[in-house]
Amino acid sequence: MKQVILCRLDLRMDKGKLAAQCSHASVEAVLKSSEMIVREWREQGMKKVILKVKDEKELLDFQKKAKALKLVTSLITDAGKTFFKEPTKTCLAIGPDKEDKIDKITGKLKMY
């Protein structure tokens, strides 16, 4: 079991902003997940992996692929009040779910 969080490289977020956006994505995806899945994931250590995508288009492509496999997703759009000047899609959480199911679509991405 694991959760992956895909983050856009083109935004060049500083570490604090990146951490906040990843946290929003992770929590939102967990809140959308079934209790059984979350329990199993917690028992296995709540593995999370942060992966790179190049831009918004690639982020949205992965969201579409994940939804096609019936994986829980959470797309985060920053409000644009601090780091960004306008609302900006920053990252996407997929899962938690079975590792092999998530790896079917994200297995070739590099770690952030």
Secondary structure, DSSP 4 states (H G I P E B T S, - for coil): -EEEEEEESTT---HHHHHHHHHHHHHHHHHHS-HHHHHHHHHTT--EEEEEESSHHHHHHHHHHHHHTT--EEEEEE-SSSSSSS-EEEEEEEEEE-HHHHHHHHTTPPB-
